[in-house]
Structure formats: structure tokens, C-alpha cells
Amino acid sequence: MLMRRLCLYNDICIIGLGTVGGFLAKNLSDLETTKKLVLIDYDIVEPKNVATSIYLKKDIGEFKTNALRKKIISDTKVQCINKEFQEGITKIPKCDLVLDCRDLTYTRKTLIDCRLSISSNNLLLDCRKNVTYEKLEKGLYSDNLNKRKVEASLLHATSLIENKLFDKILKKQKVHIIPLDYSEENTKKSLMKDNSDIIFDNHTFSQKLVNLPSKCDEIIDINKTKELTVCVGNPIKPYIQQVIPINNLRNINDIISEFSYLMSSLPYNYYVITIVKNGTSFTLEIIPDSGAA
């Protein structure tokens, strides 16, 4: 039992080896505690993958599993599965940790321990079980993320796994959000706070806005003196856009009412709120957590 706590995750499975999964797999292979990695992806490296992922031009045309295996220089044992993963159907070896890094929203049962994705300017660690999406969607938006910023965010996730803070998140079965510009020290402090987890009330749309509790007071304070432009999706080409008049958002119920109206016609289940200041004006970006970077 003591050895289990010292070496929490010896064998790790990573599903999806794109922007998030590629960097995460390489990072985990460098940990002394990682003895085996199971890499699952059916796709090949394309030119578009080079800008934000671990892959280089020379990798184009190769299976992502094979290209990534060549980048792992540690003694970690690597097993590649070149097929599309379907929970309950695809057979995988028994692992201590199963991480889903695909850029598609898939309904999850109990096998996957955590879904990692980048949404807007945040790294999401979704540790809920039995999550059902009304419709499976691929992320269609694009953020100004460069390779170094993505790589740094996955180093944070790797650090959490290495120092056992990740186990604390898993046990709480919640969504944890880490801004990509957080330092490692800030990330640790955030995780140690009692109020760092997402707490939902009973309203359906408050559950869709996964970081509403942490943004609620700031949104209300801004709206006391300023109009707010709300964009659902990429602000350049939003699905829906609306201007909220001054002092229209006085409590969390006002926010839920306004935002639920905007999201009611869209297929996504979960969104992340980002507040962007442009000079003296503010824009609220409500971005689907579909995983696209």
C-alpha cells in the first residue's frame, strides 16, 4: 500500500495525441515514476499540426503514435494503438491513469479518469465520470496560442501528476481550470485553496458555465458602470453576440438568465467564460469546451 502511494501512476494511457496529448505524453515519459505509456490515436501528422503541437515538419505523414514514440528517449516502455478509441469497445491494457486528450467531445463512462483540453486561454482538467454530451462536436474556434504557450500549460499538468496534487483533483470528481499564464507556484496555491473547485447550484445553465462561480463577482462589478459585449464562440466570428446594458447584471441569477438565452440554441454542453479588456471596454467570451486549441 505504501508503494502505491509513492508511485501513484506507473502505467498511463493517453487517448488523442494532438496539441494536448503529444506534449503531455512526452512530459510524462520523462518522469522517473512512469514505467509504461499506452498511446492511442488513429490519425497522422498533418501540416496544420506543426504550429501548436510537439510535431515537426519531418513528422508529417507519419502516424502520430509512431512520430511520438521516436521523441521518447527515456526508458519508459511505449505501447502504440493505431485505432480510434471507443470506450467500452476498444481494448486497452490495465493502467493506473487514463487521460483523454482528444479534441472532440465524447460521452464518458467510468474508464477515463480525466479529460484535458484547452478552451480559450485555459487548461481544463475535467475529472467527472459519466458525462453525457447531447451532440458530439469538434471545436471550430481558434485562439492565438503558440507552441511554447501550449507546451508550458502541459508542464503544469505534468507537475500536478508528479507531485500527487492531481490525485486530489481526481477524488473530487470536478472540473479544475488553470489559466495558461499561471506560474507553477500559482497553480499549486490555487489547488490548495478550499474554494478552488467549481461549485454548481441547481440551475442547468450554471452547470454549463464551468467557471461562473469564479467570474461572477467580477462580471457584476464591471457591469455596474460599463456595457458588456458578450460573444459566444470565437469573438472574430461568434455564434451569437449581444450587448448587455449597464447595471443589468446584479446577481448570479441575472447572469444565468442572460447567458442561458444566448446558449440555448447551441449544441455544446459546457462553456468557459473569459473576460477580455479592450481599452476602456470589456468583452465576455463564452467559449465551448470542445477541446480545440
C-alpha positions as CSV (number, residue, x, y, z in Angstrom):
1,M,0.0,0.0,0.0
2,L,2.9,2.3,0.8
3,M,4.5,1.7,-2.6
4,R,1.2,2.5,-4.3
5,R,1.2,6.0,-2.7
6,L,4.9,6.6,-3.6
7,C,4.5,5.5,-7.2
8,L,0.9,6.6,-7.9
9,Y,0.9,6.4,-11.7
10,N,3.3,3.8,-13.1
11,D,1.3,2.9,-16.2
12,I,-0.5,5.7,-18.0
13,C,-2.8,5.7,-21.1
14,I,-3.2,8.8,-23.2
15,I,-6.0,8.9,-25.8
16,G,-5.5,11.5,-28.5
17,L,-2.0,12.7,-29.4
18,G,-2.7,16.2,-30.8
19,T,-1.8,19.5,-29.3
20,V,-2.5,18.5,-25.7
21,G,-1.8,14.8,-25.8
22,G,1.5,15.0,-27.6
23,F,3.2,17.3,-25.2
24,L,1.7,15.6,-22.2
25,A,2.9,12.1,-23.4
26,K,6.5,13.4,-23.9
27,N,6.5,15.1,-20.4
28,L,5.2,12.0,-18.7
29,S,7.8,9.8,-20.3
30,D,10.5,11.9,-18.7
31,L,9.1,11.2,-15.1
32,E,11.0,8.5,-13.2
33,T,7.7,7.1,-11.9
34,T,6.3,6.4,-15.4
35,K,7.1,2.9,-16.4
36,K,4.8,2.4,-19.3
37,L,2.8,4.7,-21.7
38,V,-0.1,3.4,-23.8
39,L,-0.6,5.8,-26.7
40,I,-3.9,5.7,-28.7
41,D,-4.5,7.7,-31.9
42,Y,-5.6,6.7,-35.4
43,D,-4.5,9.9,-37.1
44,I,-1.4,11.0,-39.0
45,V,0.6,14.2,-38.5
46,E,-0.7,16.9,-40.9
47,P,0.9,20.3,-41.8
48,K,-1.6,22.1,-39.6
49,N,-0.4,20.2,-36.5
50,V,3.1,21.6,-36.6
51,A,2.2,25.2,-35.5
52,T,0.9,24.3,-32.0
53,S,1.9,20.7,-31.3
54,I,5.1,18.7,-30.5
55,Y,5.4,17.5,-34.1
56,L,7.9,18.9,-36.6
57,K,7.8,19.1,-40.4
58,K,9.7,15.9,-40.7
59,D,6.9,14.1,-38.9
60,I,4.2,15.0,-41.5
61,G,2.6,11.8,-42.9
62,E,3.5,9.5,-40.1
63,F,1.1,8.1,-37.6
64,K,1.1,10.3,-34.5
65,T,1.8,7.3,-32.3
66,N,4.9,6.4,-34.3
67,A,6.2,10.0,-34.5
68,L,5.7,10.5,-30.8
69,R,7.4,7.2,-29.9
70,K,10.6,8.4,-31.7
71,K,10.6,11.5,-29.5
72,I,10.6,9.5,-26.2
73,I,14.2,8.8,-25.3
74,S,13.7,7.6,-21.7
75,D,13.5,4.0,-20.5
76,T,9.7,4.2,-20.4
77,K,8.0,1.3,-22.2
78,V,5.7,2.5,-25.0
79,Q,2.7,0.7,-26.5
80,C,1.0,2.2,-29.6
81,I,-2.6,1.5,-30.6
82,N,-3.3,3.0,-34.0
83,K,-7.1,3.0,-34.0
84,E,-10.0,5.2,-33.0
85,F,-10.8,4.8,-29.3
86,Q,-14.4,3.9,-28.2
87,E,-14.9,3.5,-24.5
88,G,-16.3,0.0,-23.7
89,I,-15.2,-1.3,-27.1
90,T,-11.5,-0.6,-27.6
91,K,-9.4,-2.9,-25.5
92,I,-6.5,-1.3,-23.6
93,P,-4.1,-2.7,-21.0
94,K,-4.9,-2.1,-17.3
95,C,-3.4,1.3,-16.4
96,D,-3.1,3.4,-13.3
97,L,-4.4,6.5,-15.1
98,V,-6.4,7.0,-18.3
99,L,-6.3,10.5,-19.8
100,D,-8.5,11.7,-22.7
101,C,-6.8,14.5,-24.8
102,R,-9.0,14.3,-27.9
103,D,-10.3,17.5,-29.5
104,L,-13.8,16.0,-29.8
105,T,-16.5,16.0,-27.1
106,Y,-17.2,12.3,-26.3
107,T,-19.6,10.9,-23.8
108,R,-17.6,9.3,-21.0
109,K,-18.5,6.5,-18.6
110,T,-16.0,5.4,-15.9
111,L,-12.8,4.2,-17.7
112,I,-11.4,7.7,-18.4
113,D,-10.0,9.4,-15.3
114,C,-9.6,12.9,-16.7
115,R,-10.3,14.8,-19.9
116,L,-7.7,17.5,-20.6
117,S,-8.4,20.3,-23.1
118,I,-7.5,23.8,-23.9
119,S,-10.5,26.2,-24.1
120,S,-10.0,29.9,-24.7
121,N,-7.0,30.7,-22.6
122,N,-7.4,27.9,-20.0
123,L,-6.3,24.4,-19.5
124,L,-9.3,22.3,-18.3
125,L,-9.0,19.2,-16.2
126,D,-12.4,17.5,-16.2
127,C,-12.4,14.6,-13.8
128,R,-16.1,13.9,-13.8
129,K,-17.4,10.4,-14.5
130,N,-20.4,9.5,-16.6
131,V,-20.5,12.8,-18.6
132,T,-23.1,12.8,-21.5
133,Y,-23.0,15.3,-24.4
134,E,-26.1,16.0,-26.3
135,K,-24.2,16.1,-29.5
136,L,-20.6,15.2,-30.2
137,E,-18.8,18.3,-31.6
138,K,-15.3,19.1,-32.9
139,G,-14.0,22.5,-31.8
140,L,-14.4,25.1,-34.5
141,Y,-12.9,28.1,-32.9
142,S,-9.3,29.2,-33.0
143,D,-7.3,31.1,-30.4
144,N,-3.9,32.8,-30.7
145,L,-1.9,30.0,-29.0
146,N,1.7,29.4,-29.9
147,K,3.6,26.1,-29.4
148,R,5.6,27.4,-26.4
149,K,2.4,28.5,-24.5
150,V,0.7,25.2,-25.1
151,E,3.9,23.3,-24.0
152,A,4.1,25.3,-20.8
153,S,0.5,24.6,-19.9
154,L,1.1,20.9,-20.2
155,L,4.2,21.1,-18.0
156,H,1.8,22.4,-15.3
157,A,-0.4,19.3,-15.7
158,T,2.6,17.0,-15.6
159,S,3.8,18.7,-12.4
160,L,0.4,18.0,-10.8
161,I,0.7,14.3,-11.7
162,E,4.2,14.1,-10.4
163,N,3.6,15.8,-7.0
164,K,0.3,13.9,-6.4
165,L,-1.9,17.0,-6.4
166,F,-3.6,15.5,-9.4
167,D,-4.9,12.7,-7.2
168,K,-6.6,15.3,-5.1
169,I,-8.5,16.6,-8.2
170,L,-9.4,13.2,-9.3
171,K,-11.0,12.3,-6.0
172,K,-13.2,15.4,-6.0
173,Q,-14.7,14.4,-9.4
174,K,-14.9,18.0,-10.6
175,V,-13.6,20.4,-13.3
176,H,-10.5,22.4,-12.4
177,I,-9.4,25.3,-14.5
178,I,-5.8,26.5,-14.9
179,P,-5.1,29.8,-16.8
180,L,-2.3,29.2,-19.3
181,D,-0.3,32.1,-18.0
182,Y,-0.3,30.7,-14.4
183,S,3.1,30.0,-12.9
184,E,3.6,26.6,-11.3
185,E,3.6,28.1,-7.9
186,N,0.2,29.9,-8.5
187,T,-1.2,26.6,-9.8
188,K,-0.2,24.8,-6.6
189,K,-1.7,27.6,-4.4
190,S,-4.9,27.5,-6.3
191,L,-5.3,23.8,-5.9
192,M,-4.7,24.1,-2.1
193,K,-7.5,26.6,-1.6
194,D,-10.8,25.2,-0.4
195,N,-12.8,27.3,-2.9
196,S,-10.7,26.4,-5.9
197,D,-13.2,23.8,-7.2
198,I,-16.2,24.5,-9.3
199,I,-19.4,24.6,-7.3
200,F,-22.7,24.5,-9.2
201,D,-26.2,25.4,-8.0
202,N,-29.2,23.5,-9.3
203,H,-29.7,25.6,-12.4
204,T,-28.9,23.7,-15.6
205,F,-27.1,26.6,-17.3
206,S,-25.0,27.3,-14.3
207,Q,-23.6,23.8,-14.8
208,K,-22.8,24.7,-18.4
209,L,-20.7,27.7,-17.4
210,V,-18.0,25.7,-15.7
211,N,-16.1,28.7,-14.2
212,L,-19.1,31.0,-13.5
213,P,-18.6,31.0,-9.7
214,S,-15.0,32.4,-10.0
215,K,-16.1,35.1,-12.6
216,C,-19.5,36.1,-11.2
217,D,-18.4,39.0,-8.8
218,E,-16.0,40.4,-11.4
219,I,-18.7,40.4,-14.1
220,I,-21.2,42.2,-11.8
221,D,-18.7,44.8,-10.8
222,I,-17.8,45.6,-14.4
223,N,-21.4,45.9,-15.4
224,K,-22.2,48.4,-12.7
225,T,-20.5,51.1,-14.8
226,K,-20.0,49.6,-18.2
227,E,-21.8,47.9,-21.0
228,L,-20.6,44.3,-21.7
229,T,-20.3,42.7,-25.1
230,V,-20.9,39.0,-24.8
231,C,-19.6,36.7,-27.6
232,V,-20.5,33.0,-27.7
233,G,-17.6,31.3,-29.6
234,N,-14.7,32.9,-31.4
235,P,-15.1,36.8,-31.0
236,I,-14.0,37.3,-34.6
237,K,-16.9,35.1,-35.9
238,P,-19.1,34.5,-32.9
239,Y,-22.1,32.2,-33.0
240,I,-24.1,34.9,-31.2
241,Q,-23.2,38.3,-29.9
242,Q,-25.1,40.6,-27.6
243,V,-24.5,43.9,-25.7
244,I,-25.6,43.8,-22.0
245,P,-26.7,47.3,-20.8
246,I,-25.1,49.0,-17.8
247,N,-26.2,47.6,-14.4
248,N,-28.3,44.8,-16.0
249,L,-26.4,42.0,-14.2
250,R,-26.9,42.5,-10.4
251,N,-26.6,38.9,-9.2
252,I,-25.8,35.4,-10.4
253,N,-29.4,34.7,-11.5
254,D,-29.3,37.7,-13.9
255,I,-26.1,36.3,-15.4
256,I,-27.5,32.9,-15.8
257,S,-30.7,34.3,-17.3
258,E,-28.9,36.4,-19.9
259,F,-26.2,33.8,-20.8
260,S,-28.6,30.9,-21.0
261,Y,-30.7,32.7,-23.6
262,L,-27.6,33.1,-25.7
263,M,-26.6,29.5,-25.4
264,S,-30.0,27.9,-25.6
265,S,-29.8,27.3,-29.4
266,L,-26.3,25.8,-29.4
267,P,-25.3,22.1,-29.1
268,Y,-22.5,22.4,-26.6
269,N,-22.8,21.2,-23.0
270,Y,-20.1,23.2,-21.3
271,Y,-18.5,26.6,-21.7
272,V,-15.7,28.7,-20.2
273,I,-16.0,32.4,-19.6
274,T,-13.1,34.7,-20.3
275,I,-13.1,38.4,-19.6
276,V,-11.1,40.5,-22.1
277,K,-10.4,44.2,-21.7
278,N,-10.1,46.3,-24.8
279,G,-9.1,49.9,-23.8
280,T,-11.9,51.0,-21.6
281,S,-14.5,48.4,-22.8
282,F,-14.9,44.8,-21.8
283,T,-15.8,41.7,-23.8
284,L,-17.0,38.4,-22.3
285,E,-16.0,35.4,-24.4
286,I,-18.1,32.3,-23.7
287,I,-16.1,29.5,-25.4
288,P,-17.3,25.9,-25.8
289,D,-15.0,23.4,-24.0
290,S,-14.8,21.3,-27.3
291,G,-11.1,21.0,-26.9
292,A,-9.8,22.8,-30.0
293,A,-6.8,24.9,-29.4
